[in-house]
């Protein structure tokens, strides 16, 4: 138990800086739609009919409910929200250990599985970005459901089955990717030679069919530039990136590595030392893993194939969205990677295991620090905190009849992206100030998006003051 606690505590310790990260982007949108005047409006969060409290996705438990309760308890201070995220992250890690222990009946393999899961850099946005809490919440209910399924397969108790149904429902109310649960549960039953009990998954499939009908045909699908379905061979590129992200390659490398693994010279130019450490540790860890893989291929081929197939299954909800791939989607698929690696290293010699863990740690911790330095959730949080602090000081109450206008007085940033557009994304348009002042009528304009604005009613703000350049 001490080793389990140490792994979980150290992993949480790594993410403690998240406690100081401010709201940004979609956080403000979610804060706004979750603001209700009386508790009688609370059920509207869960309605499949679009209303003023609906978001683009149907995730009422981990978006509207999370941000509603957060505002009631913590107000406009993100610290408390991040504490809740870290608590859920810790619970998630413990559930991963319990699942591995149930599956393998081996303490060493369970600990290794936990280690590989806990220190994957893919958790960065899940923990740091409050709007990604939906991923943590969904995974906690999903993994709890798998544990109840394991227990039901062993003892067949009705109470355990009811808990399984509840956990599955809560996971569906948290995020749509939970629809893969029955397939993963079925695979686990077959792996344990409990095929006769697959019939007990029929109620879950019925729930899923009803859910998908309301989700797709009543609530509606998601629209956006990045939500473009593509069933071409690009799926292999998507699989590749989710695979290397799960092992430890940082998210931003996607922007520097093109087709046929062509690496842009800018990667070394921008992140020289980090890049060398990351590629070296990744290469060594991969070589150790491949050596163990081929050494035990005949004995464990079936297990390895099942893990790879279930990794793909767990990715199905996002696999055909090549323009919308992010490591934060790996919460469920990462379990299969961790189980694969846990079993792979579980029977290896002590020195091989030590070297494997050292290089895996170097890879992921280096990727963590590089991601912390460059990730948009950090930089946007800094911008929004400056803007909110400015308004809290200069305008304790928002002046009637006034509107806000951000004009460009910063240096050129990137092609097609002016300074005020960066601030717009950070503040989610008008959402940040609407939430801060609890006034949905406040309007915020940005030079890059709305053109030049003139008038005595404008609070004119230069971008340089908030971007710092």
Secondary structure per residue as TSV (DSSP state, phi and psi in degrees):
chain	resnum	aa	ss	phi	psi
A	1	X	-	360.0	-33.8
A	2	X	H	-61.3	-40.8
A	3	X	H	-65.8	-38.5
A	4	X	H	-62.1	-48.9
A	5	X	H	-62.1	-41.5
A	6	X	H	-62.5	-44.7
A	7	X	H	-62.0	-45.0
A	8	X	H	-66.7	-45.2
A	9	X	H	-63.8	-44.2
A	10	X	H	-65.1	-38.6
A	11	X	H	-64.4	-42.8
A	12	X	H	-65.6	-40.6
A	13	X	H	-57.2	-37.7
A	14	X	H	-60.8	-31.3
A	15	X	T	-100.2	8.7
A	16	X	G	-59.2	-31.8
A	17	X	G	-58.3	-18.4
A	18	X	G	-61.9	-23.0
A	19	X	G	-62.5	-21.9
A	20	X	G	-100.3	3.6
A	21	X	-	-86.1	131.8
A	22	X	-	-83.7	168.5
A	23	X	-	-60.8	154.5
A	24	X	-	-163.2	159.1
A	25	X	T	53.0	-125.2
A	26	X	H	-61.0	-20.6
A	27	X	H	-53.8	-43.8
A	28	X	H	-68.7	-37.6
A	29	X	H	-62.4	-45.2
A	30	X	H	-66.8	-37.4
A	31	X	H	-62.2	-39.6
A	32	X	H	-68.9	-48.7
A	33	X	H	-71.1	-16.8
A	34	X	T	-92.1	1.5
A	35	X	-	-81.0	116.5
A	36	X	-	-126.3	148.6
A	37	X	S	-81.8	-26.0
A	38	X	S	-148.0	157.3
A	39	X	G	-66.0	-17.7
A	40	X	G	-63.7	-20.5
A	41	X	G	-85.9	-5.9
A	42	X	G	-57.0	-42.5
A	43	X	G	-59.9	-21.3
A	44	X	G	-64.4	-21.5
A	45	X	G	-60.2	-33.6
A	46	X	G	-99.2	4.3
A	47	X	-	-73.9	139.4
A	48	X	S	-84.1	-5.6
A	49	X	S	-91.1	129.8
A	50	X	-	-61.5	136.1
A	51	X	-	-146.7	-177.3
A	52	X	T	-65.0	-15.4
A	53	X	T	-102.6	7.7
A	54	X	-	-82.3	149.2
A	55	X	-	-108.8	-179.4
A	56	X	S	-66.5	-30.6
A	57	X	S	-111.4	156.1
A	58	X	-	-93.5	89.8
A	59	X	-	-138.2	56.4
A	60	X	T	-63.4	-29.9
A	61	X	T	-74.0	-40.9
A	62	X	T	-102.7	1.6
A	63	X	T	-115.3	-79.1
A	64	X	H	-59.4	-47.1
A	65	X	H	-66.1	-43.6
A	66	X	H	-59.2	-49.3
A	67	X	H	-75.6	-28.3
A	68	X	H	-66.0	-51.1
A	69	X	H	-64.0	-36.4
A	70	X	H	-60.1	-43.0
A	71	X	H	-68.4	-35.4
A	72	X	H	-68.2	-37.5
A	73	X	H	-92.7	-44.8
A	74	X	H	-108.1	-8.8
A	75	X	T	67.2	-132.9
A	76	X	T	-103.9	29.0
A	77	X	-	-107.6	112.7
A	78	X	H	-69.0	-13.4
A	79	X	H	-55.0	-48.9
A	80	X	H	-64.0	-38.5
A	81	X	H	-60.5	-43.0
A	82	X	H	-67.7	-34.1
A	83	X	H	-60.7	-44.4
A	84	X	H	-60.9	-42.8
A	85	X	H	-60.3	-43.3
A	86	X	H	-66.2	-36.4
A	87	X	H	-63.4	-45.5
A	88	X	H	-63.9	-37.3
A	89	X	H	-62.0	-43.3
A	90	X	H	-62.6	-42.2
A	91	X	H	-62.3	-42.5
A	92	X	H	-58.5	-44.2
A	93	X	H	-64.4	-40.6
A	94	X	H	-64.3	-38.4
A	95	X	H	-64.8	-36.3
A	96	X	H	-61.8	-43.8
A	97	X	H	-61.0	-46.0
A	98	X	H	-62.5	-39.9
A	99	X	H	-64.5	-44.2
A	100	X	H	-64.3	-38.9
A	101	X	H	-65.9	-40.2
A	102	X	H	-65.3	-40.0
A	103	X	H	-74.4	-43.6
A	104	X	H	-99.3	-21.0
A	105	X	-	56.3	34.4
A	106	X	-	-140.3	118.6
A	107	X	H	-63.9	-42.5
A	108	X	H	-63.2	-46.8
A	109	X	H	-65.1	-38.0
A	110	X	H	-63.6	-41.5
A	111	X	H	-65.7	-41.3
A	112	X	H	-65.1	-40.6
A	113	X	H	-59.7	-45.4
A	114	X	H	-60.5	-43.6
A	115	X	H	-60.6	-49.5
A	116	X	H	-64.7	-32.9
A	117	X	H	-75.2	-44.9
A	118	X	H	-65.6	-35.8
A	119	X	T	-102.7	14.9
A	120	X	-	-71.3	132.3
A	121	X	G	-64.5	-16.3
A	122	X	G	-61.7	-14.6
A	123	X	G	-79.0	-8.7
A	124	X	H	-53.1	-58.8
A	125	X	H	-67.6	-32.3
A	126	X	H	-58.9	-36.8
A	127	X	H	-90.5	-41.9
A	128	X	H	-78.2	-33.8
A	129	X	-	-96.0	113.9
A	130	X	G	-62.4	-32.5
A	131	X	G	-67.4	-17.0
A	132	X	G	-86.3	5.7
A	133	X	H	-57.6	-29.3
A	134	X	H	-54.5	-34.2
A	135	X	H	-70.5	-43.0
A	136	X	H	-65.7	-46.3
A	137	X	H	-61.7	-46.4
A	138	X	H	-59.5	-44.8
A	139	X	H	-65.0	-37.4
A	140	X	H	-61.2	-47.2
A	141	X	H	-68.5	-37.6
A	142	X	H	-62.1	-50.7
A	143	X	H	-69.2	-35.2
A	144	X	H	-62.1	-40.4
A	145	X	H	-61.9	-40.8
A	146	X	H	-64.0	-37.3
A	147	X	H	-64.5	-42.8
A	148	X	H	-63.8	-35.2
A	149	X	H	-65.5	-43.4
A	150	X	H	-56.8	-48.0
A	151	X	H	-65.8	-36.7
A	152	X	H	-67.1	-39.2
A	153	X	H	-61.9	-31.8
A	154	X	H	-79.2	-44.0
A	155	X	H	-118.9	-18.2
A	156	X	-	66.8	27.1
A	157	X	-	-78.4	139.1
A	158	X	H	-63.4	-40.5
A	159	X	H	-61.8	-38.3
A	160	X	H	-65.5	-38.5
A	161	X	H	-66.7	-39.3
A	162	X	H	-64.4	-39.3
A	163	X	H	-64.2	-36.7
A	164	X	H	-60.4	-46.7
A	165	X	H	-62.6	-41.5
A	166	X	H	-64.4	-45.8
A	167	X	H	-61.6	-40.2
A	168	X	H	-65.6	-42.6
A	169	X	H	-62.0	-42.7
A	170	X	H	-65.2	-35.4
A	171	X	H	-68.0	-37.8
A	172	X	H	-66.6	-34.8
A	173	X	T	-76.1	-8.2
A	174	X	T	-95.7	-43.0
A	175	X	-	-165.3	145.2
A	176	X	G	-62.7	-27.2
A	177	X	G	-64.0	-8.1
A	178	X	G	-69.6	-7.8
A	179	X	G	-63.8	-15.5
A	180	X	G	-78.0	-7.6
A	181	X	H	-54.7	-51.2
A	182	X	H	-58.4	-35.6
A	183	X	H	-67.8	-43.7
A	184	X	H	-65.2	-42.9
A	185	X	H	-62.5	-39.9
A	186	X	H	-64.0	-42.2
A	187	X	H	-62.9	-39.7
A	188	X	H	-65.7	-37.5
A	189	X	H	-65.3	-43.2
A	190	X	H	-64.9	-41.0
A	191	X	H	-60.4	-35.0
A	192	X	T	-90.0	9.1
A	193	X	T	59.1	43.5
A	194	X	-	-116.0	41.5
A	195	X	G	-58.0	-32.8
A	196	X	G	-63.3	-25.5
A	197	X	G	-88.5	3.2
A	198	X	G	-62.1	-23.4
A	199	X	G	-58.8	-27.0
A	200	X	G	-73.6	-6.5
A	201	X	G	-87.6	-9.6
A	202	X	H	-59.0	-42.5
A	203	X	H	-60.2	-35.2
A	204	X	H	-66.8	-38.6
A	205	X	H	-66.5	-36.9
A	206	X	H	-63.5	-44.8
A	207	X	H	-58.6	-41.0
A	208	X	H	-66.4	-41.7
A	209	X	H	-61.7	-45.7
A	210	X	H	-63.0	-44.3
A	211	X	H	-60.4	-47.1
A	212	X	H	-64.2	-35.4
A	213	X	H	-61.3	-52.0
A	214	X	I	-67.1	-38.0
A	215	X	I	-67.4	-43.0
A	216	X	I	-87.7	-36.0
A	217	X	I	-105.6	-19.0
A	218	X	I	-104.1	-50.3
A	219	X	I	-75.1	-38.8
A	220	X	-	98.4	160.6
A	221	X	-	-81.8	177.1
A	222	X	-	-97.8	137.8
A	223	X	-	-116.7	149.9
A	224	X	S	162.3	160.4
A	225	X	T	-61.3	-32.8
A	226	X	T	-91.5	-10.6
A	227	X	-	-93.3	65.6
A	228	X	-	-114.5	116.9
A	229	X	-	-72.9	137.6
A	230	X	-	-143.4	115.1
A	231	X	-	-103.9	23.8
A	232	X	S	-83.1	179.6
A	233	X	T	-60.9	-3.2
A	234	X	H	-59.1	-15.9
A	235	X	H	-56.4	-33.4
A	236	X	H	-71.5	-34.9
A	237	X	H	-65.5	-41.7
A	238	X	H	-62.9	-44.4
A	239	X	H	-61.3	-41.5
A	240	X	H	-58.2	-48.3
A	241	X	H	-67.8	-40.2
A	242	X	H	-64.1	-33.8
A	243	X	H	-66.7	-48.2
A	244	X	H	-73.9	-30.2
A	245	X	H	-63.1	-39.9
A	246	X	H	-63.6	-32.2
A	247	X	H	-82.2	-33.0
A	248	X	T	151.1	-1.7
A	249	X	-	-71.2	133.0
A	250	X	-	-70.3	154.5
A	251	X	G	-58.1	-42.5
A	252	X	G	-68.5	-12.8
A	253	X	G	-63.7	-22.0
A	254	X	G	-55.2	-34.8
A	255	X	G	-76.2	-10.3
A	256	X	T	-119.1	-2.7
A	257	X	B	-121.2	113.9
A	258	X	-	-96.2	-164.9
A	259	X	G	-56.2	149.7
A	260	X	G	58.2	26.3
A	261	X	G	59.6	33.4
A	262	X	-	-73.6	117.1
A	263	X	B	-93.3	125.5
A	264	X	-	-70.4	138.1
A	265	X	H	-59.7	-22.1
A	266	X	H	-64.7	-24.7
A	267	X	H	-61.0	-47.2
A	268	X	H	-71.4	-33.9
A	269	X	H	-64.3	-43.8
A	270	X	H	-80.1	-42.4
A	271	X	H	-126.8	42.2
A	272	X	H	-39.2	-70.2
A	273	X	H	-64.1	-43.0
A	274	X	H	-57.7	-44.8
A	275	X	H	-61.2	-43.8
A	276	X	H	-63.3	-44.3
A	277	X	H	-65.4	-43.2
A	278	X	H	-64.1	-48.9
A	279	X	H	-67.0	-37.1
A	280	X	H	-66.5	-50.0
A	281	X	H	-66.0	-36.9
A	282	X	H	-63.2	-44.9
A	283	X	H	-62.2	-44.4
A	284	X	H	-65.6	-45.4
A	285	X	H	-61.9	-39.3
A	286	X	H	-65.0	-40.9
A	287	X	H	-64.0	-44.0
A	288	X	H	-61.4	-44.1
A	289	X	H	-64.6	-42.5
A	290	X	H	-65.1	-38.8
A	291	X	H	-61.4	-44.2
A	292	X	H	-67.5	-37.6
A	293	X	H	-60.8	-50.6
A	294	X	H	-72.5	-28.0
A	295	X	H	-65.9	-36.3
A	296	X	T	-111.5	19.1
A	297	X	H	-59.0	-46.0
A	298	X	H	-65.1	-39.9
A	299	X	H	-70.7	-37.0
A	300	X	H	-123.1	21.4
A	301	X	H	-56.2	-44.8
A	302	X	H	-59.4	-45.8
A	303	X	H	-63.0	-44.1
A	304	X	H	-62.2	-42.6
A	305	X	H	-64.3	-43.0
A	306	X	H	-62.0	-43.5
A	307	X	H	-60.4	-43.9
A	308	X	H	-65.3	-42.2
A	309	X	H	-65.3	-42.2
A	310	X	H	-70.8	-28.6
A	311	X	H	-59.8	-44.0
A	312	X	H	-66.2	-42.7
A	313	X	H	-59.2	-45.7
A	314	X	H	-64.0	-24.3
A	315	X	H	-90.2	-7.0
A	316	X	H	-50.4	-41.2
A	317	X	H	-62.7	-19.9
A	318	X	H	-123.9	-2.6
A	319	X	H	-65.3	-30.3
A	320	X	T	-101.0	25.4
A	321	X	-	-120.0	74.8
A	322	X	T	-63.6	-22.6
A	323	X	T	-94.6	2.7
A	324	X	S	-134.8	62.1
A	325	X	-	-117.5	128.8
A	326	X	-	-143.0	146.1
A	327	X	G	-58.7	-25.7
A	328	X	G	-64.2	-16.2
A	329	X	G	-76.8	-1.4
A	330	X	G	-87.6	1.7
A	331	X	T	-51.8	-47.9
A	332	X	T	-79.6	-50.8
A	333	X	H	-57.3	-31.7
A	334	X	H	-60.6	-29.0
A	335	X	H	-58.3	-41.1
A	336	X	H	-67.6	-37.3
A	337	X	H	-65.6	-43.4
A	338	X	H	-65.9	-39.7
A	339	X	H	-64.5	-41.2
A	340	X	H	-59.3	-51.6
A	341	X	H	-68.6	-37.0
A	342	X	H	-61.4	-44.1
A	343	X	H	-69.6	-37.8
A	344	X	H	-61.0	-45.5
A	345	X	H	-89.6	-12.1
A	346	X	H	-62.5	-31.1
A	347	X	T	-107.7	9.7
A	348	X	S	-81.2	164.5
A	349	X	-	-67.7	160.3
A	350	X	H	-57.6	-46.4
A	351	X	H	-66.2	-38.3
A	352	X	H	-62.3	-43.3
A	353	X	H	-62.6	-45.5
A	354	X	H	-60.4	-47.6
A	355	X	H	-63.3	-40.5
A	356	X	H	-60.9	-45.9
A	357	X	H	-67.9	-36.2
A	358	X	H	-63.2	-49.3
A	359	X	H	-71.4	-33.3
A	360	X	H	-64.0	-41.2
A	361	X	H	-66.8	-44.7
A	362	X	H	-59.0	-45.4
A	363	X	H	-58.9	-51.9
A	364	X	H	-76.7	-35.1
A	365	X	H	-71.6	-38.1
A	366	X	H	-63.1	-44.1
A	367	X	H	-62.5	-35.1
A	368	X	H	-62.3	-49.3
A	369	X	H	-67.8	-36.0
A	370	X	H	-66.1	-42.5
A	371	X	H	-63.7	-40.6
A	372	X	H	-60.3	-37.3
A	373	X	H	-73.2	-25.6
A	374	X	H	-119.8	-13.8
A	375	X	-	-69.7	141.1
A	376	X	H	-64.4	-27.5
A	377	X	H	-65.2	-29.6
A	378	X	H	-75.7	-51.8
A	379	X	H	-64.8	-40.0
A	380	X	H	-69.2	-35.3
A	381	X	H	-62.1	-38.6
A	382	X	H	-65.3	-40.0
A	383	X	H	-65.8	-47.8
A	384	X	H	-65.4	-35.4
A	385	X	H	-64.8	-39.6
A	386	X	H	-63.4	-43.1
A	387	X	H	-65.0	-46.5
A	388	X	H	-66.1	-40.1
A	389	X	H	-62.1	-39.9
A	390	X	H	-61.1	-48.1
A	391	X	H	-69.5	-35.6
A	392	X	H	-63.3	-34.8
A	393	X	H	-80.5	-47.1
A	394	X	H	-83.9	-30.3
A	395	X	-	-136.5	75.0
A	396	X	S	-53.5	-34.4
A	397	X	S	-122.9	132.9
A	398	X	-	-68.8	127.5
A	399	X	-	-65.6	133.8
A	400	X	T	-63.4	141.0
A	401	X	T	78.4	1.2
A	402	X	-	-95.9	152.4
A	403	X	E	-131.7	160.6
A	404	X	E	-109.0	139.7
A	405	X	E	-136.4	121.2
A	406	X	E	-99.0	119.1
A	407	X	E	-110.2	156.0
A	408	X	-	-81.5	118.6
A	409	X	-	-135.1	19.8
A	410	X	S	-98.1	172.2
A	411	X	-	-69.7	160.8
A	412	X	-	-60.3	136.6
A	413	X	-	-102.3	-75.4
A	414	X	B	-142.9	158.0
A	415	X	T	-61.4	126.1
A	416	X	T	83.8	-4.4
A	417	X	B	-128.4	101.0
A	418	X	-	-81.6	174.1
A	419	X	H	-63.5	-43.3
A	420	X	H	-67.9	-27.2
A	421	X	H	-68.7	-35.3
A	422	X	H	-61.9	-41.8
A	423	X	H	-68.2	-37.3
A	424	X	H	-59.2	-44.3
A	425	X	H	-65.2	-40.9
A	426	X	H	-64.1	-39.8
A	427	X	H	-91.3	-2.9
A	428	X	T	54.3	54.8
A	429	X	T	65.6	-117.3
A	430	X	T	-96.0	-5.3
A	431	X	H	-59.6	-42.7
A	432	X	H	-59.2	-48.8
A	433	X	H	-74.3	-31.0
A	434	X	H	-63.1	-39.9
A	435	X	H	-70.9	-45.8
A	436	X	H	-60.1	-42.3
A	437	X	H	-96.8	-0.9
A	438	X	T	53.3	47.8
A	439	X	-	-139.4	104.8
A	440	X	T	-72.1	-4.4
A	441	X	T	-91.3	-8.5
A	442	X	-	-67.0	133.6
A	443	X	-	-114.5	136.3
A	444	X	E	-125.6	129.1
A	445	X	E	-114.4	152.6
A	446	X	E	-132.1	133.2
A	447	X	H	-55.8	-42.5
A	448	X	H	-68.2	-27.2
A	449	X	H	-101.2	-35.4
A	450	X	H	-114.0	-1.2
A	451	X	-	78.6	-177.0
A	452	X	-	-67.2	131.3
A	453	X	-	-117.3	137.7
A	454	X	-	-132.2	154.8
A	455	X	-	144.3	149.6
A	456	X	T	-72.6	-15.9
A	457	X	T	-84.0	0.4
A	458	X	E	-90.7	137.0
A	459	X	E	-92.6	102.7
A	460	X	E	-88.4	125.3
A	461	X	E	-130.0	128.9
A	462	X	E	-79.2	146.2
A	463	X	T	-71.8	-27.9
A	464	X	H	-59.9	-35.0
A	465	X	H	-61.9	-30.7
A	466	X	H	-104.4	-27.3
A	467	X	H	-87.2	-25.0
A	468	X	-	86.4	6.8
A	469	X	-	-152.3	360.0
